[in-house]
Amino acid sequence: MKREATQYNINEILQGKKFEMVSNLANEKYNNEDWRFYADWDVLQRDTTWNQMMREADIAIMAVNLDPDSDKPLVSLGGMETYSGDIPFMGLGTRIEGNDIRQALQLKEVGASLTSEDAMRLTMTSLETLYQGIHSKLNFYCYQGISKGQIVVDTNSQKDGKFISVDLNIPAANKVKVAKVWSDITANPIQDLLDKQRYAKRELNLDITGMHWEMDEVKYNAFMEHPKVVELIQARLQKVSGDYIVTDAEKKAVINTLGIRPIVVVDQVCKFNSDGKKLSINPFEVDNVVLIPDLPFFNMKRAISNQTIIGQTVSAQRSTVEQCIAAVSTWDDQHGVNNIDVEAWAFPVPKDPKNIVIMDTTTAA
């Protein structure tokens, strides 16, 4: 007896609104969207190139004392700068194969068909994984961007595909060095942080009251254990005995009294496939410490997917989340598998590249 393919065709079982519902739930379930701390979605565009405008930062001049009826002197607001680039394309795909369907039917009688609930569960699991991959890539972009001033995708972060290297236009004046490398026991990391805060305020005209430091967890631990840092903390606590071990809570309490902007510790790992193996990469540059605004530093540029423009068809179910991340489900009748792909055009671009200070702790000035 010939069995109808629709009994196992998830693409047809989850037609229209059901596929959209599962897609939205899968995207909302992902809870590691660190990039949202660093970027705001920009307006959706059709063009896959981006343009960003910024005004020259400067300290506002004082108002002028005048007679009440006098004309106010005009103030120049400075010129506007524009920089541009391309929005990279990204995507992932997976299959719901015979073994997946067999497991879903394992407790049912022979000849049973997939129910709507079975199809939703299988699709949800697939989409969760794929959406995680998109958001993980956005995390990777943002952490690389703030800690290096550039975003590089090469064989260190993906096995193949299209490699990219994008300079984020951070001025040379905003990339600074320490007085002595932090691996030197005579270095003074705390003074370096204070000096660079002063530099950012006086020389770069940045409002550091709305900024904080970020450093990788490994760098933070080395910073807190640095002999000069421990020595200063012990002196502040008036516990100079060599036998006394300063607790982490005491260290943090003293650091907070020194005028150092809050320190955010970054502990982020991104995974990618290479020859069937899952490899890990730390996207945050361990040797750099970053002074960054509390508000999002990036605009997340995005372009509409062709899948979104095409919309639903007889042969494919489509759904779009975040306005730019598109999912498409198709049934391969010959092999009896459901193919699910996601794709996106998205890339973080600094709102103003001058609103950041990247300090290299391995190079002395």
C-alpha positions in Angstrom: 0.0 0.0 0.0 1.3 3.4 -0.9 1.5 5.7 2.1 1.0 9.5 1.7 4.2 11.4 2.2 2.3 14.0 4.1 2.1 11.6 7.1 5.8 12.3 7.7 6.3 15.7 5.9 6.8 18.1 8.7 6.8 20.9 6.1 3.2 20.2 5.3 2.1 19.3 8.9 3.2 22.7 10.1 1.8 24.8 7.4 1.7 28.6 7.7 1.0 30.0 11.2 2.2 26.8 13.0 5.7 27.0 11.6 5.8 30.8 12.3 4.7 30.1 15.9 7.4 27.4 16.4 10.0 29.7 14.8 9.2 32.6 17.2 9.2 30.4 20.3 12.6 28.9 19.3 14.2 32.3 18.9 12.8 33.6 22.1 14.0 30.6 24.0 17.7 31.4 23.3 19.2 33.1 26.4 22.8 33.8 25.5 22.3 36.9 23.4 25.1 38.9 24.9 25.3 41.0 21.7 22.1 42.9 22.9 24.2 44.6 25.6 26.5 46.0 22.9 24.2 46.7 20.0 20.8 48.1 19.0 19.1 46.8 15.9 19.3 49.4 13.2 16.5 50.0 10.6 15.8 47.1 8.2 17.2 47.8 4.8 17.1 46.1 1.4 20.7 47.1 0.5 23.4 44.8 1.9 25.8 47.6 2.2 25.8 50.0 5.2 26.6 53.6 5.9 27.2 55.2 9.3 27.3 58.9 10.0 29.0 60.4 13.1 29.7 63.9 14.3 33.1 65.1 15.4 33.1 64.8 19.2 34.2 68.0 21.1 33.6 69.7 24.4 30.8 72.2 24.2 31.8 75.9 24.3 30.3 78.1 27.0 27.4 80.4 26.3 28.1 84.1 25.7 26.8 86.8 28.0 24.6 89.2 26.0 22.1 92.0 26.1 18.5 90.5 26.1 17.8 91.9 22.6 21.2 90.8 21.1 21.5 88.2 18.4 22.9 84.9 19.6 26.3 84.0 18.1 26.2 80.9 15.9 28.1 77.8 17.0 29.7 75.4 14.6 28.6 71.9 15.4 31.5 70.3 13.5 31.5 68.3 10.4 29.8 64.9 9.8 31.9 61.9 8.9 30.6 58.9 7.0 32.0 55.4 6.7 30.6 52.4 5.0 31.0 48.7 4.3 29.2 45.4 3.5 26.9 43.4 5.7 28.2 39.8 5.7 25.8 37.0 5.0 25.6 34.0 7.4 23.6 30.8 7.6 23.2 27.3 9.0 21.2 24.3 8.1 20.1 20.9 9.5 17.9 17.9 8.6 15.1 16.1 10.3 15.9 12.6 9.0 14.4 9.2 9.2 16.0 8.2 12.5 14.6 11.4 14.1 11.1 10.6 12.8 11.5 6.9 13.9 12.4 8.0 17.5 9.4 10.3 17.5 7.1 7.4 16.6 8.9 4.8 18.8 6.1 4.5 21.3 3.4 4.5 18.8 1.9 1.6 16.8 3.4 0.6 13.5 2.0 2.7 10.7 1.2 5.7 12.9 1.8 9.1 11.5 3.5 12.2 12.9 1.1 14.4 14.9 1.2 18.2 14.8 2.8 18.0 18.3 5.5 15.6 17.1 6.3 17.9 14.2 6.4 21.0 16.4 8.8 19.3 18.9 11.2 18.1 16.2 11.1 21.5 14.4 11.6 23.4 17.7 14.7 21.4 18.6 16.2 22.1 15.1 15.4 25.8 15.1 16.7 26.4 18.6 20.1 25.0 17.5 20.1 27.1 14.3 19.0 30.3 16.0 21.7 29.8 18.7 24.2 29.6 15.9 23.1 33.0 14.5 23.1 34.7 17.9 26.4 33.1 18.8 27.9 34.7 15.6 26.5 38.1 16.6 28.1 37.6 20.1 31.4 36.8 18.3 31.2 39.9 16.2 30.6 42.2 19.1 33.2 40.8 21.5 35.8 40.8 18.8 34.9 44.3 17.7 35.1 45.9 21.1 38.3 44.1 22.2 40.3 44.3 18.9 38.8 47.2 17.0 38.3 44.8 14.1 36.2 41.7 13.2 38.0 38.8 11.6 36.5 35.5 10.5 39.1 33.1 9.3 40.1 29.4 9.9 40.4 30.1 13.6 36.6 30.6 13.9 35.1 28.6 11.0 36.4 25.7 8.9 35.3 27.1 5.5 32.9 29.4 3.9 33.5 33.1 3.3 36.2 34.7 5.4 36.0 38.4 6.3 38.3 41.0 7.9 36.7 44.4 8.8 38.5 47.3 10.4 36.0 49.2 12.6 37.7 52.5 12.1 38.8 53.0 15.7 41.2 56.0 15.7 44.8 55.3 16.6 44.5 57.8 19.5 41.9 55.5 21.1 44.3 52.5 21.0 46.7 52.9 23.9 49.5 51.1 25.7 50.4 50.6 29.4 53.3 52.2 31.2 54.8 48.7 31.9 53.5 45.4 30.6 51.2 43.8 33.2 53.2 40.6 33.3 56.0 42.7 34.9 55.7 42.5 38.7 56.8 46.1 39.0 53.9 47.3 36.7 51.1 49.3 38.2 47.8 48.1 36.6 45.6 50.2 38.8 47.5 53.4 37.8 47.2 52.4 34.2 43.4 52.2 34.4 43.3 55.6 36.2 45.7 57.2 33.8 43.7 56.0 30.8 40.4 57.2 32.3 42.0 60.7 32.7 43.3 60.5 29.1 39.9 59.5 27.8 38.3 62.4 29.6 40.9 65.2 28.9 42.3 64.2 25.6 39.5 62.3 23.9 36.7 64.4 25.3 34.8 61.3 26.5 32.2 61.3 29.3 33.7 58.5 31.4 30.9 58.7 34.0 28.8 56.7 31.5 31.5 54.1 30.7 33.0 51.0 32.3 36.0 48.7 31.8 35.7 45.2 30.3 38.4 42.5 30.5 38.6 38.8 29.9 38.2 36.6 32.9 41.8 35.3 32.6 43.1 38.9 32.5 40.9 40.0 35.4 42.2 37.1 37.6 45.8 38.1 36.7 45.0 41.7 37.4 43.5 41.0 40.9 46.5 38.8 41.7 49.1 41.2 40.5 51.6 42.0 43.3 51.1 45.8 43.0 47.3 45.4 43.1 47.5 43.1 46.2 50.0 45.4 47.8 47.8 48.4 47.4 44.7 46.6 48.6 46.5 45.3 51.7 47.8 48.8 52.4 44.2 50.2 52.1 42.9 47.5 54.4 45.9 48.1 56.8 46.6 44.4 56.8 50.2 44.3 55.6 51.1 41.0 57.3 52.5 38.6 54.8 50.4 35.8 56.3 47.1 37.6 55.6 45.3 36.5 52.5 43.0 39.1 51.0 39.6 37.8 50.0 38.0 38.5 46.7 35.2 40.5 48.3 37.8 42.7 50.0 39.7 43.2 46.8 36.6 44.3 44.9 35.5 46.6 47.7 38.9 48.4 47.7 39.0 48.6 43.9 35.6 50.3 44.0 37.0 53.1 46.2 39.9 54.0 43.9 38.0 55.9 41.3 38.2 53.1 38.7 35.1 52.8 36.6 33.2 49.5 37.1 34.9 46.4 35.7 32.9 43.9 33.8 34.4 40.5 33.5 33.9 38.7 30.1 33.7 34.9 30.1 32.5 34.0 26.6 33.3 31.0 24.4 32.0 30.5 20.8 32.0 27.1 19.2 32.4 26.1 15.5 32.6 22.8 13.5 35.9 21.7 12.0 36.1 18.3 10.3 33.2 17.0 12.4 34.7 18.3 15.7 33.4 21.1 17.9 36.1 23.6 18.5 36.0 26.6 20.8 37.3 30.1 20.4 37.4 33.0 22.9 36.2 36.1 20.8 37.4 38.6 23.4 41.1 39.6 23.0 42.7 38.4 26.3 45.5 40.9 26.3 43.3 44.0 25.8 41.3 45.9 28.4 38.5 48.1 27.1 36.8 51.3 28.3 33.4 51.3 26.7 30.1 53.2 27.0 27.4 51.7 29.3 24.9 52.1 26.4 25.2 50.0 23.3 28.3 50.9 21.3 27.1 49.4 18.0 24.3 49.7 15.5 23.4 46.2 14.4 23.0 46.7 10.7 20.6 44.3 9.0 19.2 43.6 5.6 16.0 41.7 4.6 16.5 38.1 3.5 15.4 36.9 0.1 13.5 34.2 1.9 11.4 36.9 3.7 10.7 38.6 0.4 9.6 35.3 -1.2 7.3 34.3 1.7 5.2 31.2 2.0 5.0 28.9 -1.1 3.5 25.4 -1.7 7.0 23.8 -1.5 8.4 25.7 1.5 7.4 27.1 4.9 9.1 30.3 5.8 9.3 32.5 8.9 11.3 35.6 9.9 12.4 36.7 13.4 14.2 39.9 14.3 13.1 41.1 10.9 16.3 39.8 9.3 16.8 36.2 10.4 14.9 33.9 8.0 14.0 30.2 8.4 12.9 28.0 5.6 11.6 24.4 5.8 11.4 22.1 2.8 10.6 18.4 2.3 12.9 16.2 0.3 10.5 13.5 -1.0 13.2 11.4 -2.6 15.2 10.9 0.7 12.3 11.4 3.1 13.9 14.2 5.1 12.9 17.7 6.1 15.6 20.4 5.5 15.6 23.4 7.7 17.9 26.4 7.0 18.3 29.8 8.7 20.1 32.8 7.2 20.7 36.4 8.0 22.4 39.6 6.9 23.6 41.3 10.1 26.7 43.0 11.3 27.6 45.4 14.2 28.9 48.9 13.2 30.2 51.4 15.8 27.8 54.3 16.3 30.9 56.4 16.8 34.3 54.6 16.7 35.8 57.4 18.9 33.6 56.4 21.9 36.0 53.6 23.1 39.5 53.1 24.5 41.3 49.8 23.8 44.3 49.3 26.1 47.0 46.7 25.2 48.4 45.3 28.4 51.3 43.5 26.6 52.9 46.6 25.0 54.5 49.4 27.0 54.3 53.0 25.8 
